[in-house]
Amino acid sequence: MTKPTLTPLAQSLPASVPFVGPETQERQLGQPFAARLGANESAFGPSPTAVAAMQRAASEVWMYGDPESHDLRHALAGHHAIAPDTIMVGEGIDGLLGLLVRLYVGKGDAVVTSAGAYPTFNYHVAGFGGVLHTVPYRDDHEDPHALLTKAHDKSAKLIYIANPDNPMGSWHSGERIQAMIDGLPDGCMLVLDEAYIDLAPEGTAPALNTDTGNVIRLRTFSKAHGLAGARVGYAIGSADTITGFHKVRNHFGMSRVSQAAALEALQDRQWLSHVKAEVAKSRDRISQIAQDNGLTALPSATNFVAIDCGHDGDFARAVLADLVANGIFVRMPSVAPQDRCIRVSCGTPAQLDAFAEALPRALRAAHEKLG
């Protein structure tokens, strides 16, 4: 018996994922990492009240989660002083990006992003047949002017920008992003990824305006709130834009455990302040480790720091490979010239001690290998 064939689009796609997970690398190495500093998770963990909420909800997992995420949406609405129907909760920003692209991008539709920006967005665009157009970073920042120019030139349906940025940690002011919003071409939506906004300086986010139909903002509980494994993100947009998600979303995609955790995490502002302070100390420590080894740490508004290794991408890849082989999980940008850097997530003192010990050896090994 035969099975149906894949669609031509599916046949054309590689069977790959945007990231190789640390668990995959641990299996290849035959041992766990001594320091998990590559996925920008929060090494400082979730709020204790969120953990308690998950423990309570564990006995209720025989029930599906609320398909409307009613309590969480209403709590988020109160937190942001916006209407509940302008918020969509989903399985992390990655899941929401997939739904968004599905709603707006068909075969051959133009989409604009920065070369080397968050690859999961690109993965979804390819998965629905869109055509990706890229512009380079400018001074290690995404370039709003170049993105807008390209969108006008290509009649793009979507523009993606992360503010603060991953993988460089750089950021633009809210005023600069608002100017980008004001300059959007007709028929184009700005996808504003604000995964790291809780860790950024005041003034990084433009004012929320849910009357604007051509902007969708994406936020997450994976970073500052320490719930990466729970997969909780949310989108903010006009009521009409948010209604579109109901056409295609997985209505039972959110577990009761995740909903309960996010609701408690949102309310525990003291824990969030604690994590922000720990992240600030960790960024300083990473910068000092870089300086101690003759390297330059780039300014960061996130829970990671990009370290300029002082040479080209081949040198940085050699440094990264040695770190991974010796139990330090880090990642790096994929596109030149940003690939001269490695990207190190904020971690506990013990994790950063392990990184500080391994980095000089990795630099020596890279110099010996490449001369």
N, C-alpha and C positions, 0 to 999 in steps of 0.2 A: 504493500500500500504506500501511496505517496502522500506527502503533506503539501499544503499551499506554499508557494514561494514567497519570500520576503518581497515587499514593495521595492520598486527600483531605487527609491530614496534610501530605504533601510539597507539594501544591498551595497549602496555606495559608501556607507559609513564604516569607519573602523570600529572594531569591537574593543573599545578602550574606555577608560574613565579619565576625568581631568587630573586626578591626583592618585599617586600610589600611596596607599595608607601605611601608617607606621606598623600596623600589625603584619602586613605583607612583608615589610622589610625585616621585622623581627623573626618571622618564620624563615626567611632567607638566611639571616645571620645565625639562627639557632639559639637566640637568647634575647631577653627583653632589653630595651634601651635603658641606659642608666639615667638619661635626661631626655624627656619628651618635650622638645622645644621647637617643633616644626609646624604644628597645625593651628597655632594661635588660639588654642583652648585656654581656659583660665585655670592655671595651676593652683589658684587659691580657692577653688571650689565654689559650690553654690551656697546660698544663704542657709544657715542651720534650720530656719523655719521652712524653707523650701524642701529640705531633706525630710523634715518631719511630715510635711504635707504629702510627699511621695510615699512615705512609709504608711501613712493612713490610707492613701488611695490604692495601695497595692492589694488590699483585700477586696477592692471593688473592680479589679481588672476583668472580671467575668462580664462586666457591662461595657458596651461601647461608650466612647467619649461623646459628649454633647456635640452633635454635628454642627451646631451654630457657634460653639465656643462662647456662649452667651456671657457667662460671668467674666471671662478674661477680656472679651471685646469691650464690655461695659466698663471694666476697670481701666483698660487702656484709654478709652474715650474720656473718662474722668481725669486721668493723669495728664492727657494732652489737651484737655478742654476742647474736644471736637465731638462730633456725633458718632454714635456706634456704627451707623451704616457707612461710614467712611473708613472703616478698618476691616481687613481680612486677615484672619489668623491661618497659618499654614505650617507645613513641615519644614521649618527653617527657610531662610532666604532662598536656598537652592531650589526647594520645591515650588516656592512662589514664582521664582524666575521661569521655571518650566511652564507653569500655567500662563504667565504673562506672555511669553513668546508664543505659546500655542494660540492665544487669543488674537494676537496681532500680526504674526509673521507667517506668511505662506510661501510657497515655492517661488524663489526669485526675488523676494522682497529685500530691500536694502536695509541693513542695520549697521550702525557706526559704534565703534569702541576704540580704545587705545591698544596699540600693539603691546602685549605683555600684561594687560589688565586681567582681572579675575577670569580664569578660563572656563568656569562652569557656565557662565552666561554664553560664551561662544559655543559650548557643547550643545546647549539647548537650541541656539539659532541653527546650527548645522542639522540638528535632529528634526527640525520642521522645515528644512529646505531654504532657509534664508541665506542671503549673500552678505558676508561680513566684510566691512570696509574699515580699515584701521588708520590711525594717525599715531605718530610717535609721541612719547613723553617729551616734556620740555623742562629741563633742569630738575629731573626726577619727580616732576609733578604731571598728572594728567593735564592736558591742554584744552580748556574749555573753548577757546577761540577756534582752534583747529578742528575740534569735534563738531562745532556748529557749522563751520565752513564746509566740512565734508558732508554733513547731513543735508545742507542746502544743495550741494553739488549732486548728490546721489538720490535726492528725494527720499531720504531714509524714513522709515516708520518709527524706529526706536534709536535713541542714543543712550549708551550706558556710561555712567561715571560713578566711581566710588569716592566718597568724601567723608572721612579720611580714606586714603588710598591703600589698597593691598595690591602689590607687595612692597611698596616703597615706604609706607607710613607717613607720607606727605599729606598736606591738606590745603584747601582753599578756604577763604573767609565765606561766611554766609552771603555777604554782599556780592562776591564774585559768582557764586552759584545762582543767586537770584538774577543777576544780569544774564546768565546763561539761559535761565528759564524764560526771561523776557525776550530773548532772541531766537526762540525756537521757531523753525519754519512751520507753516501750516501742515497739518496731517502727520506731525511727528510728536512722539512722546518721549520725555526725559525719564529714564530709569535711574533714580538716584539711590544708590546703595549706601546706606548709613549704618552698616554693621558695627562700626567702631565709634559711633557718635557719642556714646556714654563716656568715652575715655578722652574725648577731644576738648580743646580749650573752648571757653565760652565764645559765642559768636561764629562757630564753625557751621552751624545749621541755619539755613534761612528760616524765616517765620513759616509756620504751618499755614497753608491756605488750601483748604479742601474744596474751594470753589473752582480751582484750576484743574481742568480736565486733562491737560496734556503733561501732567507730572505724576509719577508714582514713586513713593518713597518706601524703602524697605529697611526694616530694623529687626533685631534678633535678640534672643536671650542666650545665645551661644557664647558671647564674648564676656562682657563685664559681669553678667549674671551667672556665668559658670554652668550653663545647662546645654552645652554642645551636644551631649548624648541624648538629650530629651527631644531635640529637633522642634523648636518653637520659634517661629518668626512671624512677622506681621507686615502687612502692606498698608500704607496710608494714601488715599487718593479721593477723588470726587465720588459721591455716592453712585453715580452712573458707572464710573470705572470699576468700582468695587463690585457692583452688581454683576459685571461680566465674569468674575471669578466663579460665581455660582453656576454658570453654564457648564463648566468643565472640571471643577475641583473634585477631589476625593472627599466626599462628605463625611466619611468616618476615618479620615486620615490622622486625626489628632487623638492620642490616647488620653484617658482620664488622668493618668499619672502625670503626663506632661502638662496638661491644662492646670492641674492643681499646683504643680511646681512653679509654673510661670506666674500664676496669680499671687502666690506668696512672695516670690522673688521681687515682683514689681512693688510690693508694699514694704519690703525691707530696705528702706533707704539707708539705714545705718550700715548694713552689710555692703551695699554698693559703694558707699564712701570709703569703707575699709579696703575694698578691692582696688579702687582708684588710687588710694595711697600706696598700696603694695605694688601696683603696676608702675607708678612713678618712681619708686625706689628701685624696682627691677630694671627699668629703662636706664636709670643712672648707672647701675652696676654693669649692665651690658656695655654701655658707652665707655666705662672705665676699663673694662676688659679689652675692648677694642684698642683704646689708647695705649694700654700697657704693651700691646703687641704691635705698635706702630701703625695701626689701622684707624680709619675714620668711621664713626657711627653717624648716620644721617638723623636729623631731627625727626621725631615720631610723635604722632597724635593717636597711637594705637597701643595694643598690648604686645607689640613686637618692635624690633629695631633692625633696620637694614644696615649691614656693616660693609663698607667699601673695602674690598680686599686689595685694592691698589694696582690690580693688573686687569687682564681681560677675562672673558667668561670661562675660558679653558682653565685658567688658574683658579677661579672661584669654584668651578666644578670639582677640581682636584682637592681643594680644601674641604668641600662638602663631603666628597666620597670618603676621605680619611676620617672625618668626624663621625659619619654614619657607621663606618667599619669599626670604630672604637666606642660605639654605644651612645653617641650623641645625635639625636634626631633633630635635624634642621632642614630647611628648604631654601630655595633661592629663586629669584626672578628668572624668567625663561628667555627674555629677549634682550639683545644688546641695545644700548650700553648698560642697561640696568643689571644685566647678568654678571657684571663685575662684583656684585654684592652677594652675600649670604644673608638670609633672614632668620633672626633668632627670636623666638617667642619669649615673653616675660615668664620667669619661673621662680621657684622658691630659692632661697639661699643655697641649699644643697645641690639643686639642679644647676645653678649658675657656677657653683664651685667646680662641678664636674666639667662644665663647658670651659671654664678658665684653665683647667688642667689640660684639657684635650686640644685647645686651639693652638698653642705654640707648636705642638707636635705635628698638627695638620698643616700648618704653614711651612714647617721645615720639609715635610714630605712633598708638598706641592712644588716648592723651590727645587728639590732634588729631582723631581719627575720632569719638570718643564725647563729647568735651568734659569 
